[in-house]
Amino acid sequence: MRAHRTDRPADLDMVRESYDRVADNYARMVVTTGVGDIRTHPWLKASIDAFADTVSGLGPVLDVGCGPGTVTAYLAERGLDVSGVDLSPRMIENARRLHPQCRFGVASATELDLAEASLGGILGWWSLFNLPRDVLPQVLAAFAHALKPGGHFITATHVGDEDVVRTEAYGGVPVRWTTHKWRPEQLVELIEGAGLRTVAELRLPADEWPGVVVMAERPA
């Protein structure tokens, strides 16, 4: 039995289809330009490295919204027992092609059936901003339930107050999804409301690509 009920976003199918359409272009961009690869951004890499060091030895790690698997593969190189899931089947096809040594599956953050205290770490790395504002707290509660005591969650997302509807992406491909931006203090409040304790926060400046990284743990 699922411990936390998670509503299905009304636009889930549309978002999935949109990411399927851009998956090949996005994967190609990561490989050829390094955009989206944490190794090209020292502060994001440092955040993922700190997460990896913290959860090492705690058990399996799940990368939710893994895209073409760049971060999943990096964590596997760090020695973690990590797997990735993504809403988009085409993204997962690219992840399996680019990183055949890793484990990937197709699933939405809202469709996961995670056993209590089964994971040492969970990532929502630039992958939860499409979740409606009333659904994100439900997903965070499910993540908190799935973490072992002492397990950690890390997320990165866009900062702002607005909901932005995107109609094209990654080479002008037609898409339809909404980016729900959050103020850092709002995001921290949601994470702590889910039962986690914030342990670190990194704010990325507006003259770059305004965002925030938050790491939190399930209290022991």
NUGUGU-207979 format. One record per residue (C-alpha): residue in three letters; x, y, z; residue number from 1. Coordinates in Angstrom, 3 decimals. Layout:
<sites>
SITE    aa         px         py         pz     i
SITE   ALA          X          Y          Z   NUM
...
</sites>
This chain:
<sites>
SITE    aa         px         py         pz     i
SITE   MET      0.000      0.000      0.000     1
SITE   ARG      1.284      3.442     -0.853     2
SITE   ALA      1.971      5.525      2.230     3
SITE   HIS      1.344      8.856      0.506     4
SITE   ARG     -1.284      9.601     -2.098     5
SITE   THR      0.053     11.713     -4.956     6
SITE   ASP     -2.290     13.431     -7.372     7
SITE   ARG     -1.693     12.959    -11.083     8
SITE   PRO     -0.945     16.334    -12.729     9
SITE   ALA     -3.547     17.239    -15.331    10
SITE   ASP     -0.837     18.038    -17.884    11
SITE   LEU      1.292     14.930    -17.242    12
SITE   ASP      0.802     13.388    -20.694    13
SITE   MET      1.456     16.693    -22.440    14
SITE   VAL      4.660     17.216    -20.453    15
SITE   ARG      5.811     13.663    -21.208    16
SITE   GLU      5.190     14.119    -24.937    17
SITE   SER      7.032     17.447    -24.904    18
SITE   TYR     10.135     15.963    -23.299    19
SITE   ASP     10.013     13.043    -25.713    20
SITE   ARG     10.187     15.554    -28.571    21
SITE   VAL     13.211     17.414    -27.179    22
SITE   ALA     15.039     14.404    -25.718    23
SITE   ASP     17.387     13.812    -28.652    24
SITE   ASN     18.304     17.486    -28.996    25
SITE   TYR     18.837     17.826    -25.259    26
SITE   ALA     21.062     14.747    -25.048    27
SITE   ARG     23.074     15.962    -28.027    28
SITE   MET     23.477     19.394    -26.403    29
SITE   VAL     24.799     17.871    -23.178    30
SITE   VAL     27.310     15.720    -25.049    31
SITE   THR     28.533     18.400    -27.468    32
SITE   THR     28.418     21.587    -25.367    33
SITE   GLY     28.463     20.443    -21.750    34
SITE   VAL     25.339     22.441    -20.925    35
SITE   GLY     23.455     20.484    -18.287    36
SITE   ASP     26.604     18.626    -17.237    37
SITE   ILE     27.493     19.454    -13.618    38
SITE   ARG     31.183     19.004    -14.370    39
SITE   THR     31.083     22.303    -16.315    40
SITE   HIS     29.696     24.220    -13.311    41
SITE   PRO     31.956     24.078    -10.223    42
SITE   TRP     29.315     25.059     -7.673    43
SITE   LEU     26.747     22.575     -8.923    44
SITE   LYS     29.418     19.892     -9.053    45
SITE   ALA     30.412     20.742     -5.487    46
SITE   SER     26.787     20.346     -4.397    47
SITE   ILE     26.498     16.921     -6.016    48
SITE   ASP     29.880     15.902     -4.597    49
SITE   ALA     28.753     16.894     -1.098    50
SITE   PHE     25.558     14.895     -1.575    51
SITE   ALA     27.539     11.876     -2.785    52
SITE   ASP     29.895     12.042      0.180    53
SITE   THR     26.980     12.363      2.588    54
SITE   VAL     24.895      9.436      1.321    55
SITE   SER     27.794      7.075      0.592    56
SITE   GLY     27.147      3.802      2.393    57
SITE   LEU     23.552      4.647      3.339    58
SITE   GLY     21.923      2.489      0.675    59
SITE   PRO     20.397      2.891     -2.794    60
SITE   VAL     20.083      6.342     -4.355    61
SITE   LEU     17.338      7.363     -6.798    62
SITE   ASP     17.735     10.151     -9.381    63
SITE   VAL     14.167     11.295    -10.102    64
SITE   GLY     13.849     13.076    -13.431    65
SITE   CYS     17.267     11.912    -14.577    66
SITE   GLY     16.928     13.024    -18.203    67
SITE   PRO     19.752     11.544    -20.301    68
SITE   GLY     21.411     10.231    -17.154    69
SITE   THR     24.382     12.581    -16.798    70
SITE   VAL     24.167     12.996    -13.012    71
SITE   THR     23.170      9.351    -12.493    72
SITE   ALA     26.311      8.240    -14.310    73
SITE   TYR     28.476     10.704    -12.388    74
SITE   LEU     27.208      9.353     -9.071    75
SITE   ALA     27.774      5.796    -10.261    76
SITE   GLU     31.373      6.767    -11.029    77
SITE   ARG     31.580      7.998     -7.436    78
SITE   GLY     30.694      4.478     -6.307    79
SITE   LEU     27.058      4.979     -5.327    80
SITE   ASP     24.357      2.352     -5.863    81
SITE   VAL     22.295      4.725     -7.996    82
SITE   SER     19.509      4.370    -10.541    83
SITE   GLY     17.562      6.929    -12.534    84
SITE   VAL     13.948      7.373    -13.582    85
SITE   ASP     12.353      9.871    -15.938    86
SITE   LEU      8.873     10.693    -17.167    87
SITE   SER     10.029     10.618    -20.803    88
SITE   PRO     10.626      7.218    -22.437    89
SITE   ARG     12.807      8.903    -25.068    90
SITE   MET     14.987     10.492    -22.377    91
SITE   ILE     15.469      7.045    -20.872    92
SITE   GLU     16.394      5.617    -24.275    93
SITE   ASN     19.123      8.245    -24.505    94
SITE   ALA     20.256      7.589    -20.936    95
SITE   ARG     20.598      3.864    -21.616    96
SITE   ARG     22.467      4.535    -24.853    97
SITE   LEU     24.886      7.018    -23.306    98
SITE   HIS     25.377      5.205    -19.991    99
SITE   PRO     24.796      1.477    -20.533   100
SITE   GLN     26.500      0.665    -17.247   101
SITE   CYS     23.690      2.351    -15.261   102
SITE   ARG     20.113      1.363    -14.406   103
SITE   PHE     17.231      3.478    -15.724   104
SITE   GLY     13.447      3.213    -15.827   105
SITE   VAL     10.441      5.197    -17.031   106
SITE   ALA      8.353      6.770    -14.262   107
SITE   SER      6.954     10.099    -13.168   108
SITE   ALA      7.804     11.546     -9.762   109
SITE   THR      4.087     11.239     -9.039   110
SITE   GLU      3.933      7.536     -9.953   111
SITE   LEU      6.716      6.133     -7.785   112
SITE   ASP      5.805      3.472     -5.240   113
SITE   LEU      8.651      3.819     -2.760   114
SITE   ALA      8.888      1.656      0.325   115
SITE   GLU      9.411      3.360      3.662   116
SITE   ALA     13.048      3.908      4.663   117
SITE   SER     14.285      2.161      1.505   118
SITE   LEU     16.674      4.784      0.094   119
SITE   GLY     19.834      6.446      1.305   120
SITE   GLY     19.406      9.387     -1.056   121
SITE   ILE     17.021     10.981     -3.543   122
SITE   LEU     17.707     13.639     -6.169   123
SITE   GLY     15.235     15.996     -7.786   124
SITE   TRP     17.911     17.768     -9.829   125
SITE   TRP     16.315     20.474    -11.994   126
SITE   SER     13.455     18.017    -12.503   127
SITE   LEU     10.594     18.970    -10.171   128
SITE   PHE      9.726     22.437    -11.493   129
SITE   ASN      7.017     21.080    -13.816   130
SITE   LEU      5.038     19.722    -10.859   131
SITE   PRO      1.966     21.818    -10.031   132
SITE   ARG      2.192     23.804     -6.815   133
SITE   ASP     -0.319     21.577     -5.050   134
SITE   VAL      1.422     18.378     -6.164   135
SITE   LEU      5.028     19.148     -5.225   136
SITE   PRO      4.349     18.925     -1.455   137
SITE   GLN      2.839     15.462     -1.973   138
SITE   VAL      5.916     14.303     -3.877   139
SITE   LEU      8.229     15.694     -1.212   140
SITE   ALA      6.268     13.841      1.476   141
SITE   ALA      6.663     10.600     -0.475   142
SITE   PHE     10.401     11.242     -0.777   143
SITE   ALA     10.721     11.886      2.955   144
SITE   HIS      8.850      8.645      3.665   145
SITE   ALA     11.199      6.692      1.380   146
SITE   LEU     14.433      7.984      2.905   147
SITE   LYS     16.158      6.084      5.639   148
SITE   PRO     16.789      8.028      8.853   149
SITE   GLY     19.912     10.028      8.053   150
SITE   GLY     19.223      9.757      4.329   151
SITE   HIS     19.437     12.913      2.221   152
SITE   PHE     17.440     14.657     -0.478   153
SITE   ILE     18.931     17.201     -2.873   154
SITE   THR     17.013     19.388     -5.289   155
SITE   ALA     17.764     22.265     -7.633   156
SITE   THR     15.164     24.466     -9.272   157
SITE   HIS     14.398     27.844    -10.807   158
SITE   VAL     13.888     30.876     -8.567   159
SITE   GLY     11.010     33.309     -8.970   160
SITE   ASP      7.342     33.954     -8.246   161
SITE   GLU      5.750     33.178    -11.588   162
SITE   ASP      4.533     30.195    -13.561   163
SITE   VAL      6.055     30.309    -17.054   164
SITE   VAL      4.433     28.444    -19.944   165
SITE   ARG      7.058     27.259    -22.403   166
SITE   THR      6.091     26.621    -26.014   167
SITE   GLU      9.450     25.777    -27.601   168
SITE   ALA     12.777     24.448    -26.361   169
SITE   TYR     16.170     23.062    -27.360   170
SITE   GLY     16.410     24.022    -30.987   171
SITE   GLY     12.934     25.471    -31.435   172
SITE   VAL     11.102     22.179    -30.874   173
SITE   PRO      7.406     22.782    -30.043   174
SITE   VAL      6.663     21.909    -26.410   175
SITE   ARG      4.011     22.652    -23.840   176
SITE   TRP      4.958     22.683    -20.207   177
SITE   THR      4.802     25.043    -17.254   178
SITE   THR      7.837     25.978    -15.192   179
SITE   HIS      6.711     26.673    -11.623   180
SITE   LYS      9.310     28.932    -10.026   181
SITE   TRP      9.823     29.054     -6.261   182
SITE   ARG     11.398     31.485     -3.848   183
SITE   PRO     14.146     29.735     -1.844   184
SITE   GLU     12.361     30.300      1.440   185
SITE   GLN      9.141     28.853      0.002   186
SITE   LEU     10.938     25.753     -1.208   187
SITE   VAL     12.678     25.248      2.136   188
SITE   GLU      9.322     25.579      3.896   189
SITE   LEU      7.825     22.879      1.665   190
SITE   ILE     10.766     20.555      2.216   191
SITE   GLU     10.666     20.991      5.967   192
SITE   GLY      6.885     20.618      5.941   193
SITE   ALA      7.409     17.192      4.368   194
SITE   GLY      9.381     16.132      7.428   195
SITE   LEU     12.953     16.799      6.334   196
SITE   ARG     15.580     19.023      7.937   197
SITE   THR     17.435     21.454      5.691   198
SITE   VAL     21.199     21.129      5.988   199
SITE   ALA     22.498     23.284      3.111   200
SITE   GLU     21.340     25.880      0.606   201
SITE   LEU     23.086     27.384     -2.424   202
SITE   ARG     21.633     30.334     -4.305   203
SITE   LEU     22.682     30.933     -7.906   204
SITE   PRO     22.678     34.617     -8.961   205
SITE   ALA     20.238     36.220    -11.346   206
SITE   ASP     22.946     37.239    -13.821   207
SITE   GLU     23.596     33.566    -14.483   208
SITE   TRP     20.504     31.338    -14.374   209
SITE   PRO     18.709     32.164    -11.137   210
SITE   GLY     18.212     29.033     -9.144   211
SITE   VAL     18.586     27.399     -5.776   212
SITE   VAL     20.019     24.107     -4.551   213
SITE   VAL     18.725     22.694     -1.274   214
SITE   MET     19.914     19.581      0.566   215
SITE   ALA     17.923     18.121      3.440   216
SITE   GLU     17.962     14.997      5.574   217
SITE   ARG     15.413     12.728      7.192   218
SITE   PRO     16.076     13.105     10.898   219
SITE   ALA     17.410      9.999     12.623   220
</sites>
